[in-house]
């Protein structure tokens, strides 16, 4: 028994729920009718004659996590980051991939992550997959198996990720073909193999045009890791936007991180944001991972937060999401695939309150649109009754606690929200202390 008993069968009224309005910060008190797994009616609170009551508690649409790395998740116990830096993370992941990423290892960690996300109330995930050939073919095969196995519970999309110089020559066409064969999204990082996001690499424009051409020839969307550093010389975002405009690229483009944008001069910021808006590019920020990695130096407190200019981008009309990024791997040793935690962290780190406005959409409707999922991220008549129910009655209550007593409804019925035990993965790990 939970704090709100949902009927096991038949249609029912879910009474006295607070749902996001317009803007999302404004909560509307309503009764929801659920029939056949879908929302059949939304009426003012007090209208329904009977049914379980939330007693003014909040009901949110199931979450959409638009930037993750499920193939490398949960390797921290055997491959920790030696110094907490970005380059330390790259080295640790590369070594772990070569040593351990069998089909069985990847599948077990990937599935563990999905079970965490499902229990927390996530209904759609886009994951980046390390795509270094020939090994990348194995990872994409595991992804395809799990996408089918989880269909109806989590909508899964995948994006290739590798340094942009891997797209030179025949390997680029092979990567793009692999992505197209699996219905994926073409992606890469705007740095060269073995390097960081320190400056625009030589020959970048030619490689970028080549990557765009590969996507165009196959009808693929793009999702890129961009300017993930505090170096203002790492300014590939305006180059990407100009390229998309010049080529008239018709697919969707999302860029992630763009950390260095927040350190640029005001004139460069204004010009870049206008280019991004004009090119129709969406931005996803990864506040927890960026706070962990950026501006790190031994014995020195970081001087900046590592996040991009979420508020300025959104004010200009750029679609902005926040997402979980890495989880328990060398890029971020913490996390649990919980979008409530992600949203809470984003609000605090980027000061997305006063007003909260439409920022709740950054983990719901906005990433759903980026993923092309019109039935996700909203509460409307006719949509699936995929909801997360909270005792919290107001945003300040939801942001104050972990909300570990939440109820997750899928097709109007509560699911088991028991989280998998980390011990399940012990057989894959060489356990270390700490």
N, C-alpha and C positions, 0 to 999 in steps of 0.2 A: 504494500500500500504506500502511495506517495501523498504529497500534500494536495494533489488534485486527482481524483479518480476518474479516468477517461473510460467510457464504455468499451468493452472488448468487441462489440459488434453493433451494427445498425447505425443510422444517422443520429446526430445529437447536436444540442446547442452547447457551445462553450461560452459561458456567460461572464460578463464584467471583465473584459480584457482591455488592456491599453495597447494600441498598435500605433506605429509611426504614421503621422499625417503629412501635411505639406506646410512647412518643411518637416523633415523627419524628426526633428527635435520636438515638435508639437505632437503630443500623444492624444489620440482619440479614444474615448472609452466606449466600447462596443460589445455586442454579442455576435458571435460567429456561428453560423450553421454549417455543419460538416455532414456531407452526404456522399457516399460512394468514393471516399478518399479525397474529395475536393471541397473547396469552400463554396457553399451554395448560396449564402446570404451574409451580408454584413449590415447590422442594424444598430441603432443606438442602444447603449446599455440599459437594461431594465425592460426591454421588449420581449425577450425570450421567456416562455412560461416555466421552463425547467432546464435541467442540465447541470453539469459540473461548473463551478465558478472559480475564476482566478482571483476573486476578491480584489480586483483592481490591479493585479499583476500584469506584467508586460508579456506580449506575444510578439516575437520577431520572426521574419522569414528565415529559413535555414540559410546558413552562411555559404559564401562563395570565396574560395581561397585561390587567387589567380596567379600566384608565383610561389612555387615550392620546388624542392629538390628531393623527391622521395627515393630516388635511386641511391643517394649517398647518406640518407638519414640513419641515425642510431649507430654510427660506427665509432663514436667518441671513446667508449671504453677500451677499444683496441688501437685507436689512432687519434689521440688527442692532438690539438694544436700545440706545438712546443712553446710558443711565445705569445699567442693570441693575436698575431698579425695576419694580414691578408695573404702575404707570401707564405707564412707558416701554414695557413690553411690549404693553399694550393699544393704545397709539397706533401702534406700529410694525406690529402685525398688522392693524389696521384699514386703515391706508394700503396695506399690501401686498395685502390682499384686494381692495380697490377697483381697484388698478392691474394685478394679475397673475393672479388666480385664474380663468383660463379652464378649460374642460374638459381641454384638453391639459396645461396646467401642473399642475392638481390631480392628474390621473391619473398623471402621471410621478412626482411626488413621493410620492404615496400608494403606488404600486407599488414604488418604491425602498425605502420603509420596510418593506413586507411582505417583500421579499426579504431584508432585514437580519434581521428577526425570525425568519423561517423558518430561515435559516442558523444562527442562534444556538440554535434549539430551541424556539421558541414555537409552540404549536398552536392557540391561541385568543386573540382580541383583541377588546376593546370599545373603540371609538373615539368620542369626542365630535366632532360636526360643527357648525361655526359655522352657525347657522340664522337668518340675517337675510334675510327675504323682500324681493324675489323671488330674490336670488342663491342662497339656500339650496337651492332646488329643483335647481340645477345640481350642487351638491356631493352631494346625496342620490342623484342619478342616477349620478354617478361611483361612489359607494359601492356601489350596487346592481350595477353592471357588474363591479366588482372582487370583490365578495362571491361572485358566480357564477363568475368566472374562477379564484378561489382556493379554491373549494369542494373539500374533500378534503385540502387542505394546511393552511389556517388557517380556523378557524370565526370568522366576523366578525359582530359586532354593532355597531350605531350608536346614538348618543344625540344628541338635539338639545342645543345650548347657545346661549344668548343671555341677556341680562339679564331678570329676571323681569317688568319693566314692559312688555316686548314681548308679554306674554300678555294684556294688556288689550285689550278690543274684539275685532274680527274676526280680527286677526292671530293671537291665541292659538289660536283654533279652526283656522285655516289651518295653523299649525305642528303642532298635534296631529294633524290629518288627514294631513299629509305624513309624519309619523313612523309613524302607523298603517298607511298605505299601503305602507310599506317594512319593516314588521315590526320597527320600532325601539323604543327606550325614550325616554320623555319626560324631558327635562332642561332645567335653566336654572341661572343663577347667582343667588345671593341678594344682588344689588346692582342698582342702577338703571343705565341706559345712561349712559356717560361718567363713572361714579363708581367708587370702590373699596369694599372691605369695611370701611367705617369705623364704621358704626352700622346699626341696623335701619331700613330705609327707611320713610318714611311710607306708610301704606296697605298695608304688607306683608302683614298677615294676610288682607285681602280678596283680594289677588292670589294668595296662596298657596292659599286655598280654591278659587279659580277654577281654578288649575292642577291641583289635585287632582281637581276635578270633571271637567276635560277628560280626565285620565288614566282616571278611573273609567268615564266614558261609553264609552271605547274599549278598556277592558281592558288598559291600558298600565302597565308598571312605571315607576318613577321613579329617576333617577340625577342627583344635584344637586351643584353646586359650592357649598360652604358655608363662610362665615367664614374666607376666605383672607387673613388679616391678623393683626397683633399687637394689634389693638384689641379690648379686652374688651367694648366696647359693641356690637361685631359678634357678637351672640349669637343667631343665628337657629336654631341647631340645636335647642334645647329647644322653640322655637315649632313647628318642623317635626315633632318627635316628638309633641308634644301634639296637633297637627292630625291626624296619622295615627291616634292613639289615639281621638280624638273622633269621627272619621269612620269608624272601623273599616275603614281602607284594606286591601284584600285582596291587592294586588300586592306585589312586592318593592320595597324602597327601599334604595338605596345612597347614601351621602354621601361626598364627597371633600374632602380638605384639613383642614377644621375646625382650623386652626392656632391660633386664639385660645383654644381650649379649654384649652390647656396653661398659659395665663397667668391663668386665672380663679381666684378664691378657692376653697379646698378644698370649702366647702359647696356652691358652685355646680357645681363639677366632679362631686361625688358625686350631686347631684340630676340633672344633665344625663345622666350615664352611666346612671343608673337609668331615665330616660325613654327613652333610646335603646334600651336592652335591652328594656324593656317594649313598645316599638313595633316590635320586630323589625327594626330598621335595621342594615344592615351599613356598615362604615366602611372606606374605602381611603385610605391615606397615600401621599404622593408625596415621599419624603424628599429626593431629589436636587434637584427643582425648588424645593421649599420652602426648602432650605438656600441655594439660589442667590438667591431673591427676598426672603425675609423678613428684617426687621431690617437692611436695607441702608441705609447713609448714607455719603456721600463722606468718605474719610479716617478712618472709624471702624470698628473691628472689631465685628462683630455680637455681641450679648450673649446670644442664645438660638438654638436650633437650628432653629426654625421648624416642627418636626413636632408632630403631635398626640399625645395620650396613648395610644399603642398598647398599652402594657403594662397600664394600668389598664382600658382598654376590653375587652381580651381576657380579663383576669382576671374581669370581670363577666359574661362569656359573650357579648359582642358579637363577631360575625364580623369579623375584621380582615384586610385584604389590604394588600400594598404593590405599587406599579405604577410604570411608567416615566414616565407623564405626557408632557411635551413633549420633543421631540428636535430639536436644532439649529434652534431658532426663537427669537424674542425672549423667550419665557418661560424658556428653558433652552438655552444655545448648544452644549451638549455631548451626550453619549449616543450610543447605537447600537442601540436597541431590543433590548438584551441583558438578559434577566432574571437572569442570573448577576450582572452588575454591579449591578442594582437590589437584589438580595438582599444582596449583600456590603455595599452602601452602607447599606441599612436596618439591618443588624446592627450596623454600626459607629456610625451616627448615633444610633440609638435604643437602643443597648446591649441588643440582643435575645439576648444570650448569658448564660451563668451563671445559669440553664441556657438552652440553645438551644430545648429543649422541642419544641413543635409549630410554631415559627415557620417552618420550611421549607414548611409548608402555605400560608403567606401568598402564595406565588407559584404555587400548584398547586391543592390541593383546595378551599381556601376561596374563591378567585375563581371556580373552576369552578362551585361551588354557587350563587354570586351570579348567574352567567350562565345557570344552569339546564342545565349540561352534565354529566350524570352519568358520562360516559365519559372525562372529562378530569381530570387532576391526581392520578391514583392509579396504582398498580401492583397489579393484581389479576388472577386467573385469569378469562379471558373478555374482558378489555379489549384494545383495540388495543395492539400492541407499539410504542407511540410513546414512545421513551425517549431520554434524553441520557446518554451514557456518558463517564465521566471516569477519567483515570489517578489522580486524587486518591482516597485510600482513606478519609479521615476528613473531618469537617466543617472542622476547622482547616486541613487541606490545601486543601480546596475554597475556603475563604474567603481563602486567602493569595495565590493567583495568578489570572490572568485566565481560565485554562482554555481557551486558544485552540486546544488540540489535542483538544477534545471531539469525540465522534462522535454524530451525531444519527440515530436510527432512526425511520423512519415506516413503519408496517405491517411492522416487523421488518427493513427494508432501509436501509442507509446512504444519506443524501442528500448532495448536493454542498453543502458548507459554505463555499464560496468567497463572500466578501462582495462586494457590488457596489462599484465604485469611485466615489468622490464626483465624479470628473470627468464621470460620466455626466450630471450635472445642470448642468454649466457653461453649457450653451446657454440655460438658464432664468435664469441669474444675471448680475448686474452685480457682478463680483468686486471685493472690497475686501481690503485687507491686514489681517493680524491674525487 
